[in-house]
Amino acid sequence: MNFAPKRPPKQTAHDWMDYLRESDGLGGILAKTEDLAKLKSTLGLALAKLDLEHLNSKIEAGWRSGSQNELFLLVGSASIASRLQQVLPSLINELSKLGLICSAIKVRVKPPTGSWEVKPGPGIAKRDKPKGLNAVAKKSWEDLLGKLPVDSSLRKAVERLLQNKPKG
């Protein structure tokens, strides 16, 4: 049994980067990703010149949709947003020195994620029935009752309160 030698394949495997660079589809994603990486790097350099490089890891940067001249910064806390708002003119100036033309910067705080859950503390899930007025509260209501006129509707309400609450 002799087999004929295999013919070389007509198509050869392409490097995965070739597919990413093609213009139909993934090429746009790669270009946008590279642009965002350059933007993040340039932003880091500008923040470093303003002695704010420690904030670089806490900022997500991107261009505002529809505008290449308006930068959008998404931060994790209001304190970071406030600090960035204070230095926006200087930041725009530093970015332009680094070759990044930007007419405005919008800073927004990221909405919180739903990754944490609030659970009731111990004893809160099983609440005891109210036990009524404590001794101090009962004495205060009784003192008020003694000061109210006999025909007062407020007096009648306080009397009902004292009758309905179990003694504690």
C-alpha positions as CSV (number, residue, x, y, z in Angstrom):
1,M,0.0,0.0,0.0
2,N,1.7,3.0,-1.2
3,F,0.1,6.4,-0.6
4,A,0.7,9.4,-2.8
5,P,2.7,12.0,-1.1
6,K,0.7,14.8,0.5
7,R,0.3,17.9,-1.5
8,P,1.3,21.1,0.2
9,P,-1.8,23.0,1.5
10,K,-3.0,25.8,-0.7
11,Q,-3.6,28.0,2.3
12,T,-1.1,28.5,5.0
13,A,-1.7,29.5,8.6
14,H,-1.5,33.2,9.2
15,D,-0.2,34.9,12.2
16,W,-3.0,35.9,14.5
17,M,-1.8,39.5,14.4
18,D,-2.5,39.5,10.6
19,Y,-6.1,38.8,11.4
20,L,-6.2,41.6,13.9
21,R,-4.6,44.1,11.5
22,E,-7.1,43.4,8.7
23,S,-9.6,46.2,8.2
24,D,-12.7,44.1,8.1
25,G,-13.7,43.5,11.7
26,L,-11.0,43.0,14.2
27,G,-8.6,45.5,12.8
28,G,-10.7,48.4,14.1
29,I,-10.7,46.8,17.6
30,L,-7.0,46.5,17.6
31,A,-6.5,50.1,16.4
32,K,-8.9,51.4,19.1
33,T,-7.1,49.3,21.8
34,E,-3.7,50.6,20.7
35,D,-5.1,54.2,20.8
36,L,-6.4,53.7,24.3
37,A,-3.1,52.2,25.4
38,K,-1.3,55.3,24.0
39,L,-3.8,57.6,25.6
40,K,-3.4,55.9,29.0
41,S,0.4,56.1,28.7
42,T,0.3,59.8,27.8
43,L,-2.1,60.5,30.6
44,G,0.2,58.8,33.0
45,L,3.1,61.0,31.9
46,A,1.0,64.2,32.3
47,L,-0.2,63.1,35.7
48,A,3.5,62.4,36.7
49,K,4.4,66.0,35.7
50,L,1.7,67.2,38.0
51,D,2.8,64.9,40.9
52,L,-0.4,62.9,40.6
53,E,1.1,59.7,39.1
54,H,-0.4,57.7,42.0
55,L,-3.8,58.3,40.5
56,N,-3.0,56.8,37.1
57,S,-4.1,53.3,38.1
58,K,-7.4,54.6,39.4
59,I,-8.4,56.3,36.2
60,E,-10.1,54.8,33.1
61,A,-9.6,57.1,30.1
62,G,-11.3,57.3,26.7
63,W,-12.5,59.7,24.1
64,R,-16.1,60.9,24.5
65,S,-18.2,59.2,21.8
66,G,-18.5,61.3,18.7
67,S,-15.7,63.7,19.7
68,Q,-11.9,63.1,19.4
69,N,-11.1,66.4,21.3
70,E,-13.1,65.7,24.5
71,L,-11.4,63.3,27.0
72,F,-13.6,61.3,29.3
73,L,-12.1,60.1,32.7
74,L,-13.9,57.6,34.8
75,V,-12.7,57.3,38.4
76,G,-13.6,55.2,41.4
77,S,-14.3,57.8,44.0
78,A,-15.5,61.3,44.5
79,S,-12.3,62.4,46.1
80,I,-10.2,61.4,43.0
81,A,-12.8,63.2,40.8
82,S,-12.6,66.3,42.9
83,R,-8.8,66.3,42.8
84,L,-8.7,65.9,39.1
85,Q,-11.3,68.7,38.7
86,Q,-8.9,71.0,40.5
87,V,-6.1,70.4,38.1
88,L,-8.0,70.1,34.8
89,P,-6.5,73.2,33.1
90,S,-3.0,72.1,34.0
91,L,-3.7,68.5,32.9
92,I,-5.0,69.8,29.5
93,N,-1.9,71.9,29.2
94,E,0.5,69.0,30.0
95,L,-1.4,66.7,27.6
96,S,-1.0,69.2,24.8
97,K,2.7,69.5,25.5
98,L,2.9,65.7,25.1
99,G,1.2,65.9,21.7
100,L,-2.3,65.0,22.7
101,I,-4.8,67.6,21.6
102,C,-7.7,67.8,24.0
103,S,-10.1,70.7,24.2
104,A,-12.0,69.5,27.3
105,I,-12.0,66.8,30.0
106,K,-15.0,65.3,31.6
107,V,-14.5,63.6,35.0
108,R,-17.2,61.1,36.2
109,V,-17.4,58.8,39.2
110,K,-18.0,55.1,38.3
111,P,-21.3,53.8,39.6
112,P,-20.7,51.2,42.3
113,T,-20.7,47.6,41.3
114,G,-23.2,45.1,42.9
115,S,-20.5,42.9,44.1
116,W,-21.2,43.5,47.8
117,E,-24.3,42.5,49.6
118,V,-25.9,44.0,52.7
119,K,-26.8,41.4,55.2
120,P,-28.7,42.0,58.5
121,G,-26.7,41.9,61.6
122,P,-27.1,39.3,64.3
123,G,-30.4,39.5,66.0
124,I,-32.0,41.8,63.4
125,A,-33.5,39.0,61.3
126,K,-35.5,37.7,64.3
127,R,-36.9,40.8,66.0
128,D,-38.6,40.5,69.3
129,K,-42.0,42.0,69.7
130,P,-41.9,45.5,71.3
131,K,-42.0,45.2,75.0
132,G,-43.7,48.5,75.6
133,L,-42.6,51.6,77.4
134,N,-39.6,51.5,79.8
135,A,-40.0,53.0,83.3
136,V,-38.6,56.4,82.3
137,A,-40.8,56.8,79.3
138,K,-43.9,55.6,81.2
139,K,-43.2,58.2,84.0
140,S,-42.8,60.9,81.4
141,W,-46.1,60.1,79.8
142,E,-47.8,59.9,83.2
143,D,-46.4,63.3,84.1
144,L,-47.7,64.8,80.9
145,L,-51.1,63.2,81.5
146,G,-51.3,65.0,84.9
147,K,-50.7,68.4,83.2
148,L,-53.3,68.0,80.5
149,P,-56.9,69.3,80.9
150,V,-59.5,66.6,81.6
151,D,-61.6,67.3,78.4
152,S,-58.5,67.5,76.1
153,S,-58.3,65.1,73.1
154,L,-54.6,64.9,73.7
155,R,-55.2,63.6,77.2
156,K,-57.5,60.9,75.9
157,A,-54.8,59.8,73.4
158,V,-52.1,59.7,76.1
159,E,-54.5,57.6,78.3
160,R,-55.0,55.1,75.4
161,L,-51.3,55.0,74.9
162,L,-50.7,54.1,78.6
163,Q,-53.5,51.5,78.6
164,N,-52.4,49.7,75.4
165,K,-48.7,49.4,76.2
166,P,-47.7,46.5,78.4
167,K,-45.9,47.5,81.5
168,G,-42.2,47.1,81.2
